[in-house]
Structure formats: C-alpha cells, structure tokens
Amino acid sequence: MAETPETNLKSPARTDAGVSMPDVEAWFVREVLPLEASLTHFLQNSYRKTNEISDLRQDVYAQVIEAAQKRLPDRAKPFLFTIARHLLINRIRRDRVVSIESVADPDELGVAIDAPGPDRTVIARDELRRLQTAIDKLPPRCRETILLGRIEGLTGREIAERMGINETTVSHYIADGMRALADFLYGTPADPGEHA
C-alpha cells in the first residue's frame, strides 16, 4: 500500500486503469456474488453443455473483474448479464465450428454426404425387386451359377467344383444367365428362362 502525502494514510493499490483491486474485490463480493444463483440459472437455460456451466461462470467472473478494474459499473446486474450473454454467444459460435484437423474420422461428424434421398431409396428397392424376380425366373442350374459367381464371388473353377460340372459349362451358364437378366431388366420384357 502506498502512503498519500496529505494524510499519511495508506491508500489501496491502484490498477493500471485506475480502480484499486481491493475496491474491485469489495464491489464484486457486495454486488456480483449475490447474483450467482441468477447467473447460474441463466447459463443453464441458455447453454446446452451443462457440464461446462461452472467453467463458463468462472469465465464470466474473470471478465467482470477485468472490466471492473477499468471502471466500476453503476449497476452490477445488467453489467454481469451483458458479459455472460456475450460469452455465451462466443462459446456457441466456437462450438459450431469443427476444425477438420480435430476430427480423425469424418464419419464421426454424422454428416451424410452421399446418402441417397428417399426417392433414390425407393427406386433402388424397386430395382432390387425386379432383379430378384428375374433371378427367380432363371433355370435352377443357371440361377445357382449366377448366385455363386456374381453374388458370392466364387471363381469359375470353384463353381465347377461345387456344382460338379466343368468350367466351360459354368461359363455358358453365367453368360446365358447374365444375358437373360439384362434382357429382362433393360430390354424388352422376356422370360429369362428362354435364353438358357
């Protein structure tokens, strides 16, 4: 504490802006701390991350003290809630921004970039039904060869071993079946069994 020449009394230390820290502390305890319940209620109703409310309240207090060091406000409540509102706005803006570096897996963002719309889903389901109908109309051996080769991904040799036929026959079944499916799905409607 510094002594003043006129009175030889110790005056409180002043901050660079002119308000002494003891004056700020006394004002804070007298005017701001009684508003803590109202401030907490305001923050809880305004911010969805409830686990961060106490940290946010401390940030509000820090800014209140910093601003009060320059000049004590006439009315503490509007001053406190104005600072709280500004901090909330900044925090909400910051929460909305997601740095691309902070996300290891973009799928975690929950953004469906290539997700088909409802119309494409309906069309795809209709196409699958048509394909299933065409496959069901193939002769049994041709259908089995198509399913093993195109659906299960087996090679011609593996299909031949499983079905007990030679690889040339497998190739014919697959070619005939694919031609029949293409005609059924994209050409003039014909019975897929006619080509096999």
ChimeraX commands (.cxc) that place a marker at each C-alpha (Angstrom):
marker #1 position 0.00,0.00,0.00 radius 0.5
marker #1 position 1.23,3.47,-0.79 radius 0.5
marker #1 position 1.07,6.38,1.63 radius 0.5
marker #1 position -0.56,9.59,0.47 radius 0.5
marker #1 position 1.40,12.73,1.34 radius 0.5
marker #1 position -1.63,14.69,2.54 radius 0.5
marker #1 position -2.92,12.30,5.17 radius 0.5
marker #1 position -0.15,9.79,5.74 radius 0.5
marker #1 position -2.89,7.13,5.34 radius 0.5
marker #1 position -2.36,4.05,3.29 radius 0.5
marker #1 position -4.42,4.00,0.14 radius 0.5
marker #1 position -5.33,0.80,-1.69 radius 0.5
marker #1 position -3.09,-0.15,-4.60 radius 0.5
marker #1 position -4.46,1.03,-7.91 radius 0.5
marker #1 position -4.60,-0.97,-11.12 radius 0.5
marker #1 position -3.27,0.48,-14.36 radius 0.5
marker #1 position -6.76,1.64,-15.27 radius 0.5
marker #1 position -7.42,3.43,-12.03 radius 0.5
marker #1 position -9.67,1.23,-9.80 radius 0.5
marker #1 position -7.92,-0.40,-6.88 radius 0.5
marker #1 position -8.03,-4.18,-6.62 radius 0.5
marker #1 position -9.42,-4.08,-3.05 radius 0.5
marker #1 position -12.20,-1.78,-4.31 radius 0.5
marker #1 position -12.94,-4.18,-7.17 radius 0.5
marker #1 position -12.92,-7.15,-4.79 radius 0.5
marker #1 position -15.23,-5.41,-2.32 radius 0.5
marker #1 position -17.60,-4.40,-5.14 radius 0.5
marker #1 position -17.51,-7.96,-6.54 radius 0.5
marker #1 position -18.38,-9.54,-3.18 radius 0.5
marker #1 position -21.05,-6.93,-2.42 radius 0.5
marker #1 position -22.70,-6.61,-5.87 radius 0.5
marker #1 position -21.84,-9.62,-8.06 radius 0.5
marker #1 position -21.66,-12.69,-5.83 radius 0.5
marker #1 position -25.28,-12.29,-4.61 radius 0.5
marker #1 position -26.30,-12.70,-8.28 radius 0.5
marker #1 position -24.60,-16.09,-8.63 radius 0.5
marker #1 position -27.83,-18.14,-8.43 radius 0.5
marker #1 position -29.48,-15.98,-11.10 radius 0.5
marker #1 position -26.39,-16.17,-13.28 radius 0.5
marker #1 position -26.18,-19.96,-12.95 radius 0.5
marker #1 position -29.88,-20.29,-13.80 radius 0.5
marker #1 position -29.41,-18.05,-16.85 radius 0.5
marker #1 position -26.41,-20.09,-18.06 radius 0.5
marker #1 position -28.20,-23.42,-17.54 radius 0.5
marker #1 position -31.20,-22.23,-19.55 radius 0.5
marker #1 position -29.06,-20.75,-22.31 radius 0.5
marker #1 position -26.28,-23.29,-22.83 radius 0.5
marker #1 position -26.83,-26.95,-23.65 radius 0.5
marker #1 position -23.50,-28.25,-22.30 radius 0.5
marker #1 position -24.45,-28.41,-18.63 radius 0.5
marker #1 position -21.11,-29.93,-17.63 radius 0.5
marker #1 position -19.39,-26.67,-18.68 radius 0.5
marker #1 position -21.63,-24.27,-16.72 radius 0.5
marker #1 position -19.24,-23.81,-13.77 radius 0.5
marker #1 position -16.31,-23.11,-16.14 radius 0.5
marker #1 position -18.42,-20.66,-18.09 radius 0.5
marker #1 position -19.49,-18.91,-14.87 radius 0.5
marker #1 position -15.83,-18.54,-13.88 radius 0.5
marker #1 position -15.04,-17.06,-17.29 radius 0.5
marker #1 position -17.86,-14.55,-16.76 radius 0.5
marker #1 position -16.44,-13.62,-13.33 radius 0.5
marker #1 position -12.94,-13.20,-14.77 radius 0.5
marker #1 position -14.20,-10.82,-17.45 radius 0.5
marker #1 position -16.33,-8.93,-14.93 radius 0.5
marker #1 position -13.32,-8.36,-12.69 radius 0.5
marker #1 position -11.12,-7.38,-15.62 radius 0.5
marker #1 position -13.66,-4.85,-16.87 radius 0.5
marker #1 position -14.35,-3.52,-13.36 radius 0.5
marker #1 position -10.66,-2.75,-12.92 radius 0.5
marker #1 position -11.05,-0.06,-15.56 radius 0.5
marker #1 position -14.24,1.39,-14.15 radius 0.5
marker #1 position -16.82,0.10,-11.68 radius 0.5
marker #1 position -20.22,-0.09,-13.35 radius 0.5
marker #1 position -23.15,1.82,-11.94 radius 0.5
marker #1 position -25.43,-1.24,-11.99 radius 0.5
marker #1 position -23.90,-4.68,-11.47 radius 0.5
marker #1 position -26.74,-6.91,-12.69 radius 0.5
marker #1 position -27.05,-5.60,-16.28 radius 0.5
marker #1 position -23.25,-5.45,-16.48 radius 0.5
marker #1 position -22.90,-9.09,-15.34 radius 0.5
marker #1 position -25.59,-10.44,-17.66 radius 0.5
marker #1 position -24.30,-8.49,-20.66 radius 0.5
marker #1 position -20.88,-10.08,-20.22 radius 0.5
marker #1 position -22.50,-13.51,-19.70 radius 0.5
marker #1 position -24.56,-13.12,-22.88 radius 0.5
marker #1 position -21.51,-12.11,-24.94 radius 0.5
marker #1 position -19.51,-15.06,-23.61 radius 0.5
marker #1 position -22.39,-17.43,-24.40 radius 0.5
marker #1 position -22.62,-16.14,-27.95 radius 0.5
marker #1 position -18.88,-16.58,-28.47 radius 0.5
marker #1 position -18.93,-20.06,-26.92 radius 0.5
marker #1 position -21.87,-21.17,-29.07 radius 0.5
marker #1 position -20.17,-19.84,-32.21 radius 0.5
marker #1 position -16.98,-21.66,-31.30 radius 0.5
marker #1 position -18.90,-24.89,-30.63 radius 0.5
marker #1 position -20.43,-24.77,-34.10 radius 0.5
marker #1 position -17.03,-24.61,-35.80 radius 0.5
marker #1 position -15.40,-28.01,-36.15 radius 0.5
marker #1 position -11.79,-27.99,-37.20 radius 0.5
marker #1 position -11.11,-30.62,-39.85 radius 0.5
marker #1 position -7.84,-31.48,-38.08 radius 0.5
marker #1 position -9.71,-32.26,-34.85 radius 0.5
marker #1 position -11.77,-35.00,-36.48 radius 0.5
marker #1 position -9.78,-38.17,-37.11 radius 0.5
marker #1 position -12.72,-39.93,-38.78 radius 0.5
marker #1 position -15.03,-37.68,-40.85 radius 0.5
marker #1 position -17.79,-40.28,-40.44 radius 0.5
marker #1 position -17.94,-39.31,-36.75 radius 0.5
marker #1 position -19.35,-35.94,-37.74 radius 0.5
marker #1 position -22.62,-37.62,-38.58 radius 0.5
marker #1 position -22.85,-35.81,-41.89 radius 0.5
marker #1 position -24.43,-37.92,-44.59 radius 0.5
marker #1 position -22.65,-36.61,-47.66 radius 0.5
marker #1 position -23.53,-39.34,-50.15 radius 0.5
marker #1 position -26.68,-40.67,-48.52 radius 0.5
marker #1 position -29.40,-41.20,-51.09 radius 0.5
marker #1 position -32.66,-39.34,-50.74 radius 0.5
marker #1 position -35.96,-41.12,-50.16 radius 0.5
marker #1 position -36.74,-41.15,-53.88 radius 0.5
marker #1 position -33.46,-42.90,-54.74 radius 0.5
marker #1 position -34.05,-45.42,-51.96 radius 0.5
marker #1 position -37.48,-46.31,-53.36 radius 0.5
marker #1 position -36.08,-46.64,-56.89 radius 0.5
marker #1 position -33.21,-48.84,-55.68 radius 0.5
marker #1 position -35.60,-51.13,-53.79 radius 0.5
marker #1 position -37.78,-51.43,-56.88 radius 0.5
marker #1 position -34.73,-52.35,-58.99 radius 0.5
marker #1 position -33.70,-54.98,-56.44 radius 0.5
marker #1 position -37.20,-56.50,-56.54 radius 0.5
marker #1 position -37.07,-56.62,-60.34 radius 0.5
marker #1 position -33.62,-58.26,-60.22 radius 0.5
marker #1 position -34.83,-60.84,-57.69 radius 0.5
marker #1 position -37.83,-61.60,-59.91 radius 0.5
marker #1 position -35.53,-62.05,-62.93 radius 0.5
marker #1 position -33.14,-64.30,-60.98 radius 0.5
marker #1 position -36.07,-66.39,-59.73 radius 0.5
marker #1 position -37.17,-66.97,-63.35 radius 0.5
marker #1 position -33.78,-68.40,-64.41 radius 0.5
marker #1 position -33.44,-72.18,-64.76 radius 0.5
marker #1 position -32.16,-73.71,-61.48 radius 0.5
marker #1 position -28.59,-74.57,-62.62 radius 0.5
marker #1 position -28.16,-71.20,-64.35 radius 0.5
marker #1 position -29.53,-69.40,-61.27 radius 0.5
marker #1 position -27.16,-71.30,-58.97 radius 0.5
marker #1 position -24.17,-70.44,-61.18 radius 0.5
marker #1 position -25.09,-66.73,-61.25 radius 0.5
marker #1 position -25.55,-66.62,-57.47 radius 0.5
marker #1 position -22.24,-68.39,-56.80 radius 0.5
marker #1 position -20.28,-66.33,-59.31 radius 0.5
marker #1 position -21.80,-62.85,-59.11 radius 0.5
marker #1 position -23.19,-62.76,-55.58 radius 0.5
marker #1 position -20.77,-64.94,-53.59 radius 0.5
marker #1 position -17.80,-64.06,-55.81 radius 0.5
marker #1 position -16.54,-67.60,-56.47 radius 0.5
marker #1 position -14.24,-68.27,-59.43 radius 0.5
marker #1 position -15.26,-70.45,-62.37 radius 0.5
marker #1 position -13.14,-73.31,-61.03 radius 0.5
marker #1 position -14.73,-73.06,-57.54 radius 0.5
marker #1 position -18.22,-73.02,-59.04 radius 0.5
marker #1 position -17.39,-76.04,-61.22 radius 0.5
marker #1 position -16.09,-77.99,-58.20 radius 0.5
marker #1 position -19.09,-77.09,-56.04 radius 0.5
marker #1 position -21.66,-77.92,-58.72 radius 0.5
marker #1 position -19.81,-80.95,-60.13 radius 0.5
marker #1 position -19.63,-79.60,-63.70 radius 0.5
marker #1 position -16.76,-78.44,-65.92 radius 0.5
marker #1 position -15.61,-74.81,-66.19 radius 0.5
marker #1 position -16.82,-74.44,-69.78 radius 0.5
marker #1 position -20.36,-75.23,-68.68 radius 0.5
marker #1 position -20.04,-72.71,-65.85 radius 0.5
marker #1 position -19.00,-70.05,-68.38 radius 0.5
marker #1 position -22.02,-70.85,-70.58 radius 0.5
marker #1 position -24.44,-70.74,-67.63 radius 0.5
marker #1 position -23.05,-67.40,-66.47 radius 0.5
marker #1 position -23.13,-65.89,-69.98 radius 0.5
marker #1 position -26.66,-67.12,-70.67 radius 0.5
marker #1 position -27.88,-66.03,-67.24 radius 0.5
marker #1 position -26.37,-62.55,-67.49 radius 0.5
marker #1 position -27.84,-62.09,-70.98 radius 0.5
marker #1 position -31.27,-63.19,-69.75 radius 0.5
marker #1 position -31.07,-60.84,-66.74 radius 0.5
marker #1 position -30.00,-57.90,-68.94 radius 0.5
marker #1 position -32.85,-58.57,-71.36 radius 0.5
marker #1 position -35.35,-58.78,-68.51 radius 0.5
marker #1 position -34.11,-55.66,-66.73 radius 0.5
marker #1 position -33.13,-53.39,-69.63 radius 0.5
marker #1 position -34.56,-54.85,-72.80 radius 0.5
marker #1 position -37.95,-55.90,-73.86 radius 0.5
marker #1 position -39.60,-57.93,-71.15 radius 0.5
marker #1 position -38.93,-61.55,-71.92 radius 0.5
marker #1 position -38.88,-64.73,-69.95 radius 0.5
marker #1 position -35.29,-65.15,-68.68 radius 0.5
marker #1 position -35.61,-68.92,-68.89 radius 0.5
marker #1 position -35.96,-68.83,-72.67 radius 0.5
marker #1 position -32.26,-67.98,-73.25 radius 0.5
marker #1 position -30.76,-70.62,-71.00 radius 0.5
marker link #1:1,2 radius 0.2
marker link #1:2,3 radius 0.2
marker link #1:3,4 radius 0.2
marker link #1:4,5 radius 0.2
marker link #1:5,6 radius 0.2
marker link #1:6,7 radius 0.2
marker link #1:7,8 radius 0.2
marker link #1:8,9 radius 0.2
marker link #1:9,10 radius 0.2
marker link #1:10,11 radius 0.2
marker link #1:11,12 radius 0.2
marker link #1:12,13 radius 0.2
marker link #1:13,14 radius 0.2
marker link #1:14,15 radius 0.2
marker link #1:15,16 radius 0.2
marker link #1:16,17 radius 0.2
marker link #1:17,18 radius 0.2
marker link #1:18,19 radius 0.2
marker link #1:19,20 radius 0.2
marker link #1:20,21 radius 0.2
marker link #1:21,22 radius 0.2
marker link #1:22,23 radius 0.2
marker link #1:23,24 radius 0.2
marker link #1:24,25 radius 0.2
marker link #1:25,26 radius 0.2
marker link #1:26,27 radius 0.2
marker link #1:27,28 radius 0.2
marker link #1:28,29 radius 0.2
marker link #1:29,30 radius 0.2
marker link #1:30,31 radius 0.2
marker link #1:31,32 radius 0.2
marker link #1:32,33 radius 0.2
marker link #1:33,34 radius 0.2
marker link #1:34,35 radius 0.2
marker link #1:35,36 radius 0.2
marker link #1:36,37 radius 0.2
marker link #1:37,38 radius 0.2
marker link #1:38,39 radius 0.2
marker link #1:39,40 radius 0.2
marker link #1:40,41 radius 0.2
marker link #1:41,42 radius 0.2
marker link #1:42,43 radius 0.2
marker link #1:43,44 radius 0.2
marker link #1:44,45 radius 0.2
marker link #1:45,46 radius 0.2
marker link #1:46,47 radius 0.2
marker link #1:47,48 radius 0.2
marker link #1:48,49 radius 0.2
marker link #1:49,50 radius 0.2
marker link #1:50,51 radius 0.2
marker link #1:51,52 radius 0.2
marker link #1:52,53 radius 0.2
marker link #1:53,54 radius 0.2
marker link #1:54,55 radius 0.2
marker link #1:55,56 radius 0.2
marker link #1:56,57 radius 0.2
marker link #1:57,58 radius 0.2
marker link #1:58,59 radius 0.2
marker link #1:59,60 radius 0.2
marker link #1:60,61 radius 0.2
marker link #1:61,62 radius 0.2
marker link #1:62,63 radius 0.2
marker link #1:63,64 radius 0.2
marker link #1:64,65 radius 0.2
marker link #1:65,66 radius 0.2
marker link #1:66,67 radius 0.2
marker link #1:67,68 radius 0.2
marker link #1:68,69 radius 0.2
marker link #1:69,70 radius 0.2
marker link #1:70,71 radius 0.2
marker link #1:71,72 radius 0.2
marker link #1:72,73 radius 0.2
marker link #1:73,74 radius 0.2
marker link #1:74,75 radius 0.2
marker link #1:75,76 radius 0.2
marker link #1:76,77 radius 0.2
marker link #1:77,78 radius 0.2
marker link #1:78,79 radius 0.2
marker link #1:79,80 radius 0.2
marker link #1:80,81 radius 0.2
marker link #1:81,82 radius 0.2
marker link #1:82,83 radius 0.2
marker link #1:83,84 radius 0.2
marker link #1:84,85 radius 0.2
marker link #1:85,86 radius 0.2
marker link #1:86,87 radius 0.2
marker link #1:87,88 radius 0.2
marker link #1:88,89 radius 0.2
marker link #1:89,90 radius 0.2
marker link #1:90,91 radius 0.2
marker link #1:91,92 radius 0.2
marker link #1:92,93 radius 0.2
marker link #1:93,94 radius 0.2
marker link #1:94,95 radius 0.2
marker link #1:95,96 radius 0.2
marker link #1:96,97 radius 0.2
marker link #1:97,98 radius 0.2
marker link #1:98,99 radius 0.2
marker link #1:99,100 radius 0.2
marker link #1:100,101 radius 0.2
marker link #1:101,102 radius 0.2
marker link #1:102,103 radius 0.2
marker link #1:103,104 radius 0.2
marker link #1:104,105 radius 0.2
marker link #1:105,106 radius 0.2
marker link #1:106,107 radius 0.2
marker link #1:107,108 radius 0.2
marker link #1:108,109 radius 0.2
marker link #1:109,110 radius 0.2
marker link #1:110,111 radius 0.2
marker link #1:111,112 radius 0.2
marker link #1:112,113 radius 0.2
marker link #1:113,114 radius 0.2
marker link #1:114,115 radius 0.2
marker link #1:115,116 radius 0.2
marker link #1:116,117 radius 0.2
marker link #1:117,118 radius 0.2
marker link #1:118,119 radius 0.2
marker link #1:119,120 radius 0.2
marker link #1:120,121 radius 0.2
marker link #1:121,122 radius 0.2
marker link #1:122,123 radius 0.2
marker link #1:123,124 radius 0.2
marker link #1:124,125 radius 0.2
marker link #1:125,126 radius 0.2
marker link #1:126,127 radius 0.2
marker link #1:127,128 radius 0.2
marker link #1:128,129 radius 0.2
marker link #1:129,130 radius 0.2
marker link #1:130,131 radius 0.2
marker link #1:131,132 radius 0.2
marker link #1:132,133 radius 0.2
marker link #1:133,134 radius 0.2
marker link #1:134,135 radius 0.2
marker link #1:135,136 radius 0.2
marker link #1:136,137 radius 0.2
marker link #1:137,138 radius 0.2
marker link #1:138,139 radius 0.2
marker link #1:139,140 radius 0.2
marker link #1:140,141 radius 0.2
marker link #1:141,142 radius 0.2
marker link #1:142,143 radius 0.2
marker link #1:143,144 radius 0.2
marker link #1:144,145 radius 0.2
marker link #1:145,146 radius 0.2
marker link #1:146,147 radius 0.2
marker link #1:147,148 radius 0.2
marker link #1:148,149 radius 0.2
marker link #1:149,150 radius 0.2
marker link #1:150,151 radius 0.2
marker link #1:151,152 radius 0.2
marker link #1:152,153 radius 0.2
marker link #1:153,154 radius 0.2
marker link #1:154,155 radius 0.2
marker link #1:155,156 radius 0.2
marker link #1:156,157 radius 0.2
marker link #1:157,158 radius 0.2
marker link #1:158,159 radius 0.2
marker link #1:159,160 radius 0.2
marker link #1:160,161 radius 0.2
marker link #1:161,162 radius 0.2
marker link #1:162,163 radius 0.2
marker link #1:163,164 radius 0.2
marker link #1:164,165 radius 0.2
marker link #1:165,166 radius 0.2
marker link #1:166,167 radius 0.2
marker link #1:167,168 radius 0.2
marker link #1:168,169 radius 0.2
marker link #1:169,170 radius 0.2
marker link #1:170,171 radius 0.2
marker link #1:171,172 radius 0.2
marker link #1:172,173 radius 0.2
marker link #1:173,174 radius 0.2
marker link #1:174,175 radius 0.2
marker link #1:175,176 radius 0.2
marker link #1:176,177 radius 0.2
marker link #1:177,178 radius 0.2
marker link #1:178,179 radius 0.2
marker link #1:179,180 radius 0.2
marker link #1:180,181 radius 0.2
marker link #1:181,182 radius 0.2
marker link #1:182,183 radius 0.2
marker link #1:183,184 radius 0.2
marker link #1:184,185 radius 0.2
marker link #1:185,186 radius 0.2
marker link #1:186,187 radius 0.2
marker link #1:187,188 radius 0.2
marker link #1:188,189 radius 0.2
marker link #1:189,190 radius 0.2
marker link #1:190,191 radius 0.2
marker link #1:191,192 radius 0.2
marker link #1:192,193 radius 0.2
marker link #1:193,194 radius 0.2
marker link #1:194,195 radius 0.2
marker link #1:195,196 radius 0.2
view
